[in-house]
Amino acid sequence: MTHPFDKFNLSPYLIEAISEIGFNEPTDIQNKVIPEIKKGRDIIGQSQTGSGKTHAFLLPLFNKLNPERNTVQIVITAPSRELAEQLYNAASQLAEHSEQEIIVQSFIGGTDKNRQIQKLSNKQPHVAIGTPGRLLDMINANALLTHTAQFMVVDEADMTLDMGFLEDVDQIASRLPEKGQMLVFSATIPQKLQPFLKKYMKSPLIIEVENEQVIADTVDNWLISTKGKNKIDMIYNLLTIGQPYLALVFANTKEHVDDIAHSLKKKGLDVAVIHGGISSRERRRVMRQVQNLDYQYVVATDLAARGIDIEGISHVINAEVPQDLDFFVHRVGRTGRNQLPGTAITLYGPDDEQDIQIIEKKGIEFKPKEIKNGEIVDSYDRNRRDKRKPVSKEVSFDPEIHGMRKKAKKNIKPGYKRKIERKKQAKRQRARRLNRRNDSD
């Protein structure tokens, strides 16, 4: 029986591996990228989270890999430990199905460096995956011999740049053969990334894949105003109304994450905290507990949470509108995966109005909601005033009459409408007399 991925002429073990994890149909980026990688092209792949890009580069690279050569053949960098581990797990799953041994090794901070050096002295991996700093440490120690690698992948390049790791990636790339194949994947391609791309890539093919749906159609996308309300109380109510299966709360800084988590703990919630200020050992411990569903509530920053890939996240709450609006899609993309229902809730204040409008211009629609009497109910459209029928420009504005009408609303008395009409009639009569006088002159 044929498999949809057979058209890529992949090794049988790779078809077997992706069948095991339920890949029944190639995604858009896989259809576009896999054939070009097989041709040996340098590629800049631009796509959002959840597009299937990891296997878009792993499958064709593993297809080119030669297990009989006991040398490093593929180097993959990821900007965070969580993302590196995610890539390592995906690559290991493919390798497990190969009849010939394929060695995949991860190199991330917070692990025993000397032990890794010792292990490398015995045998080099075919595939080296890791964070830029630790990979470079291994290369500089002459432990990881990457000069034999024909392929390099820079995953999440925009995040690599944001976290200040591009210089390390530059140094790693400089140790690889000039004739190697370079693949760069990123949600966005910032201008500051261009010098690196020009330095290491030969006439790269740019493949941009826009998700047909920026947000999965299984996600309810709510917008709730915080004006005049206590934000912590609102977050607490959102977390406790309806008992979410697993809720992920995003804040923009580690300080805000700590503040929110501390306040929620005082209210009796057992909350996990994930941000860059936590030690690597603690982060790994918390991530394992989150994976095991030991926590129902997680508060995290954007960069730390990019490595959280848990199918059961039922709710995402944006305690703040992200400073980088591209992160909005990354946040919301944590829920509603694999056709499971999800709810994304964004809290916003008056200062966030412009950012919300920019997000809406990306094709993202919000449902206005509010918390009322312990329930989440429909609210009014915040743009309702703009949608009203405009007043005809021919109607003149009389400040005196307007003032009387305004006063009437506050203190309505019998005969007040007649008084306004008499006032208007007197003004019209004065206007006619003035016109006649001007005509006679």
Number of C-alpha atoms within 10 A of each C-alpha: 2 6 12 11 18 12 10 15 12 17 15 12 16 23 20 14 19 18 14 13 10 8 16 12 12 15 15 18 23 23 15 16 23 21 16 16 22 17 9 15 19 22 23 22 27 21 21 23 20 16 17 16 22 18 23 22 23 21 23 24 21 23 15 18 17 13 17 10 12 13 20 23 26 25 23 24 30 25 29 25 22 24 23 23 19 18 23 20 15 17 22 17 17 22 20 16 18 17 9 11 12 23 19 21 19 23 26 23 17 14 13 10 15 10 9 16 17 11 14 17 11 8 14 21 24 25 27 24 26 26 25 28 20 20 26 21 18 19 18 14 11 13 19 24 20 28 18 15 20 20 24 26 22 22 24 25 26 21 19 23 16 13 12 11 19 22 14 19 24 16 14 22 23 13 16 20 15 14 11 22 22 25 23 24 24 21 22 17 17 12 8 12 15 10 9 14 18 11 11 19 20 16 11 18 16 14 16 19 16 14 15 9 9 16 22 21 14 15 21 19 21 18 21 20 20 16 11 7 10 9 17 16 13 18 18 17 16 20 23 12 12 10 13 18 14 21 26 26 27 27 23 18 19 20 13 17 21 17 15 24 23 14 14 20 14 10 12 9 17 14 19 20 23 26 21 16 11 13 12 17 12 13 21 16 12 18 22 12 13 19 15 10 15 15 18 18 23 22 27 26 22 23 21 20 24 21 19 18 17 15 14 19 25 22 27 28 23 23 23 18 22 21 13 10 13 14 18 18 18 19 22 27 23 26 30 24 21 11 11 15 17 24 19 25 23 25 19 20 15 9 8 14 12 10 16 19 11 12 17 12 10 11 12 15 16 18 14 18 19 17 16 10 7 10 12 15 11 14 15 10 13 12 8 8 9 8 9 8 7 8 7 7 7 6 7 7 9 9 9 11 14 12 10 15 16 12 11 14 9 8 9 12 9 7 8 14 14 10 12 16 12 12 14 14 12 11 11 12 11 10 11 11 11 11 11 10 9 9 8 6 5
